[in-house]
Amino acid sequence: MASTRKRILLSTPTMHGEEMEFVKEAFDKNWIAPLGFNCDNFETEMCEYLNKGIDGKFSALALCSGTAALHLGIKLAGVKRGDIVLCSDMTFSATVNPVSYEGGVQVFIDSERDTWNMDPRALEKAFEKYPEAKVVVLAHLYGTPSKMDEIIAICKKHNAVLIEDAAEALSATYKGRECGTFGTYNAISFNGNKIITTSGGGMLITETEAARNKAFFWATQSREPAPWYQHEEIGYNYRMSNVVAGIGRGQLLHLEEHREIKEKIFCRYCEGFKGLPITLNPYLPDTKPNFWLSCMLIDNGCNVDPIKIMEKLAEENIEARPIWKPMHMQPVFKDRDFIFVEDSPVNEEVFKKGLCLPSDIKMTEDEQDFIIETVKSFF
């Protein structure tokens, strides 16, 4: 019998009102194109947010998706057909698909247990096997910062460009520095389920204005400055709409508020699962995750199946999801190499024993308590 409970979703958009003011201005000025004042201001305001507390200054380009941002970052890094690119293995496929767009070959790197992110030891091992590799694509899983000091040191040692996929990690910090500012090229996502949204969309963050301008050129069909439509390179239709950017400007005003609520949700899960063979997303003590999704990991040796928990929650009209299936386990990448350093891959264990729990900031405490009690019933 189907549950009559109100649907509790994993993570949904939360609008506040300011978004509509920016959107209305775009309509009032009839500026509906994929360019305009909202795009420009959204880029400026995002850079102001990311630049705080650091010496460097970054440039931003508002785009139609985080995937587009990653693709342009891959192009800016100079990836060509046949090039080896060392990539996070535990992530969504959008992190690594753009490598294929440019004909590159992904080599996947296992995670470590402290953050579920790219293992620096495995990355070093990969460089030993593939010394020709000159690009690393790193994702921060579920808003948890990676071991950036170690990763950056390894990239510098091997003269490799770091591309940071911060799609899930906006507002998360590593040693006080914002995720999305560590790579030469960085990507943010504003998909509907992210910590702030534009319904869809993304942003490329670059270290230089010149790189941003080259990406802008590609994102606008590589149109040359001629009186006619002149094209000397292949381009793309990747720019963000001025209307959509207005939503983003309103959402950015509430980013820290969203992060704080996400953290409270995480802490309530931690408290609710005390005494059970369950841990939540691990993170380093000198980092501040954005807690985008709270995820549980069932201890090894405990025979509870997270898929059975997910199915029981579904019966109660509650959405939960498996942890991202590692890229090296995906059929489309079956011929790619996978580098790990432990006796068995960490990512396979996390995928097998993990589950993403509802983390919607509109979820009530009573609703979360019901989720916690449903999970506890399996133990």
N, C-alpha and C positions, 0 to 999 in steps of 0.2 A: 504493500500500500504506500502510495506516494506521500511524502511529508507535506503538511500544510504550513510549515514554517516559512517565514519570509526568506528569500534567497540571500545567502551570505556569500559574497564573491571574494576572490583572492585579493584584488587590488583594482579599484576603479577611480575614475576622475572625481575630483572634488572642486567645484566651482565656487567662487566667492562674491562675484558681482563686478569687481574691477575689470575682469576680462571683457565683459560686455561693453564697458565704456570705451575701451581701446578699439574693439571691433566696430562699435557704432561710429567712432571717428573715421575709421576707414571707409565705411559706407557713406557717411555724410560728405566726405571729400572725394567719393567715387574712386578711391585708390584700392582697387581689388586685385591688382596685378601681383605677380611674384617678385615684386620690388616695392620699396616705399618706406615711409617714415617709421612704421612699426617694425619692419625688418631691421632698419638701421639702428633704431633705439633698443630693440631686443638684443642685438649684438653688443652694443655699447654697455648696456646694463648687465649683461652676462659677464663681460670682461671685468667690469667693476667688481662684481661679486667674486669672481675667480682670482683676481689680482690681489685681493686684500692680504696683507701680511707677507708678501714676497717681493723680491727685488725686480723680477722679470715682468715684462708687460706682454700680454698676449693679444692676438687678433682673432676675431670670430666671424664665421660665415654661417648664416641661418639657411638650412637646407630642408628638403622634403622628408628626410628620414635620417636616422642615425646610421643606417647602412650606407646611404649616399656619402655621409661624412667619412666613414671608414674607407669607402672606395676611393675617394679623392685623396685621403691620407696615403693609401697604398700607391697611388699614382705619383704623388709628391715624393714618396720615398724611392721612387725609381724602379719598382718591381717590374720585371720583364718576364717574358715566357721562359719557363724552365727554372726560374730563380727559386731557391729554397727560402721559405719564410717560416720561422719558428713561432708557433701559435699556442695560446691557451687551449687546453683540451676540454676542460669543464666550462662550457659556455653555450650560449645560443648560437645557432649556425650563422647568424648575421655577422658575428665577429670575424669569421674566417672565409665566408663565401666571396668577399671582394678580392681575396688573393687569387681565386680562380678566374674572376673577371679579367684580370690582367695576365692570366696564363701562368701564374706562380704555382709552386708546389708546397702545400702545407706539410710541416712536420709538427706533430702535436706533442705538447709537453705536459706531463702529469702534474698534479697539485701536491702541495704539502698539507699537513694536517692542521697547522696553526691558523690558516685562513681559508682553506679550500681553493686557494689561488695558485698560480704557476710556481712550481718548486725551483728555487734558484739552483739547487744541486742538479736537477734534471736539465735545466737550461744550460748549465756549464757542460754537462755531458753531451748535450746536443751539439754545442759548438765544437766539441772535440771530434764528433763524428762528421759534422758538416761545417768545416772551417770557412767555407765560402759563403755561408749565410750572412746577410747584412741587414736583415730586418726582423724585428721581434714584434709580435702583436699580442698584447697583454690585456686581459679582461679582469675587472674587479667583480667577483661573483656576488650577486645579491646585495651589492652596496658595501661590501667589506673590502677595505684597502689591502693591496698586496704588499709583499716585503720589498718596498720600492728601493731602499738603499742598496740592497744586494742585487736586485734586478738591474738597476741603473749602472752599478759598478761592473757587472758582467757585460752589459751592452757596450760600455766605454772600452773595456779591455779588448773586445773583439770588433771595435769600430762599427757597431751596428746601430741602425736607427730604431728608436723605440716608438711604436704607435700604441697609444693608450686608449683602450675601449672603456670609457667611463659611462657607458649607456645606462648602467644600473646604479651608478655611484655618485651622482650629482649631490653635493653638500656633504659627502663623506670626506674626511681629512686624514692624512698621514703625517704625523709629527707637526700638526698645525697647518699643513699645506693642502689645498683643495685637490681632490682627485679630478683629473682632466687637465692638469697643468704639468705633468711629469714627462710626457712624451714630446718628441719633436712635433708630432701631429696627434691630436686627441679628438675623440668623438663623444658626443652626448646625445641621448635619445629623449624625445618628448612624446613617445608612444602613449596610448591611452591608459596603460597600466603603470606608468612610471611615477616617480615621486612628485613631479609636476608634468603637465601635459599640454600639448597644443592640438590634441586629438591625434595627430601624427606629426612627424617632423623630427629634426635633429639639428646638430650644430657641430661644425668643425672648428677646433681651437688650434691655432698655429703659433709658433714662436715668433714668426716674423710677418710683417704686413705684406712682403713680397710673396710669401707662400700663400697667404690668404687671397691675394689678388689673382694668382695663377689658378687657384681652385675656383674662384669666382668666374674666371674666363671659361674653364671647362664646364662649370655648372650652368652656364648660359649659352650652351651649344657652341662654344669656342668661336664666337663671332668676332672677326677681326675688325679693327677700327677703320672701316672703309665705308664709302657712301652707299654701297650695295651690300648684299649678304655674301660676305667672303669668309670661307672656312679653310684653314690650312691644317687643322687638327680635328680629330673626332671629339665631339662634345656631348653634353648630357643636359636633360631638362630636370635639374636638381634643386632649383631655388624654392625657398619657402614663400608661401602666399603672404601678402601683407595683412590679410584678415587673420590667418592662423597665427602670425607673429603677435597680433594683438592679444590673443588668448594667452600666449606665452608670457607677455609682459605682465598681465594681471596675475598669472600663476606665480611668477618669480617673486612677487611681493609676499607670498605665503610659503616660500620654500622652507624656511627654518621652522615655521609652525608645523608643517607637514612632517619634517624630520623628527621633531620632538614627540609628536603623537606616535609615529612609527616606533620610536624607542620605547615608549610606554607600553605599546603592544608587545614588543619583544620581552620586556621585563616581566610583564604579567604571565607570558608563557613560561619563562624561566622559573618563576615562583610556583606556577601551577604544576610543573612537572618535577618539582623537587622530590628526591627519593626514588625516582623512576630511572630505568636504564636508558635515559634519553639525554642528549645534549642539544643545545641550539647552536646556530652559526658561530663558529669560533672567530675571535679577532684579537689583534695584538693590543697590548695595554697602552701603547703610545699612538693609537689610532682612534678615530671616531667614525664608525660606520654610519650610513644613513638608515640602516635597518629596513631597507625597501621591502624585502620579504623575510619574514621569520621562518626558518626552516629547522626541522627536527631531524636528528640522526639517532637511530636506534643502535645501542651498543652491540658490538660483535658478541656472539654467544647467546643473544636473546633471539628466540625464534619467531617473534612477532613480525608479520609482513606489513610494511607500510602501505602496500597497495590495498590490503584488506581494510586498513584504517581509512584510506581515501574513499573506498567504496561505501563504507559505513557512513562517512560524512556526507557523501553524495545522496544517500538515502534520506538524510535529514535536510537536504537542499542546501548543502554547504560545499563550496568549491575548494578543493585542495589539488595539488599537482605534484607529480614526481619531480625530483631534482633533474636539472638538465642532463639529458643522456650525453655522455662524453662523445666528442667528435670522432675519436678513433673507433668507436663502436657503431658509427653511422654507416649504412651501406654505401652511401655516395662517396665516402672517403676510405673505403675498405683497402685501397692500395697505398695509403699513406703510412709513413713511419710514425711510431709512437715511442717516446722516450720516458722511462721511469727509473727510479733508483731504489725503491723499496723492494721487498721480496715479491710483493704483488701490487698492482696499481692502486693508488689511493682513490682515484676517480671512480673506478669500478665499484669499490666498497661504498663510497658515498652515494652513488647512484642507486645501488641495490638496497641500502638501508635508510635512505633519506626521503623526506617529504616536505614540500612547501605548504605552509599553513596560511589560512586567511589572514591578511595583513592590511585590510582596508581601513583607512582612517575614520570612516563613518561607522565602523563596527562598534556596537555598544559593549560595555563590560559584561553585561548579562549574556550577550551572544558569545563573547569570547569564553566566558566561564562554561557555557554549554559545550563549546568545541573542546576545551580542556578536559571536561568530564567524559566526553565521548572518547577521546584518545586514551584517557586513564583506564577506561573500562577494558581495554585490551591487555592490561598488565595486572 
